């Protein structure tokens, strides 16, 4: 195997820093040898990586699919440092965004184009070491070029926006329809933007925190309602001129699913976007049957969703100042995780300036 490298070839043999998460109270920096790209792989120098809600859930031991310890970083932007043989048209110096779903390519789901639900799916930075490090390797077909003129911070929002883009696509044509988004965290706020772009005419967002509701209004929600209001259904109906045609549940808990069932119109569609807790969640089957409700899960994204997300960000649809609320250096990753658990923050980024 040979690799083309940027600058001094020693950059691919040095010691690097990498974040290790053992628990939410035990997040440290380990030092390991720099990886070397294999065939069809890239060596990427991290520039910016986001802390996802899945990261904090995993660190707290609450994520059903990410075990501890783990090495995070799936919302990543970087610069190609070296290329392995057969890595395609990429060259050192290219700016790239990671698409972290690692799929087999041979199962029925992959063959149908739905590789986001690959039977053997793993996620870079969740089930494998991620990009919260100085350097990482990844298959060349798992990255996208950063569009010309897009900043690293904007590019870091492509991955988190692609999930709502995919969820909105699952709901079908939203033109002229009313929507309720449950939860005004990062995914809920980005779902609001994706739903508006897809043609939704009336959008209500719910959240228990006033600060998050105000942010949703600044981002274009027609109404932002207290999720714990006793009269939530009546308030939502008033804001939307009736029950919502589509509900995006970005909370995915028993209470939010109960609210979704009450808020959605007969014959409506509930899309579960948030990662639910492990175990069972009671739902009203009598209402689902009687009202002909459709409940559908949504997982991650495909390259089409990435392209749409990049287009939305490039168009200025996403106000990065409202979404990115804190930035930390790699050495301060523990503080970045702590900030991400603060409900007043939306998206926390970690920047990497090199070893």
Buried (B, 14 or more C-beta within 10 A) or exposed (E): EEBBBBEEEEBBEEEBBBBBBEEBEEBEBEEBEBBBBBEBBBBBBBBBBBBBBBBBBBBBEBBEBBEBBBBBBBBBBBBBBBBBEEBEEBEBEBBBBBBBBBBBEEBEBBEEEBBBBBEEBBBBBBBBBBBBBBBBBBBBBBBBBBBEEBEBBBBBBBBBBBBBBBBBBBBBEBEEBBBBBBBBBBBBBBBBBBBBBBEBBBBBBBBEBEEBBBBBBEBBBBBBBBBEEEEBBEBBBEBBEEBBBBBBBBBBBBEBBBBBBBBBBEEBBBBBBBBBBEEEBEBBEEBBEEBEBBBEBBBBBBBEBBBBBBBBBBEEBBBBEBBBBBBBEBEBBBBBBBBBBEEEBBBBBBBBEEB
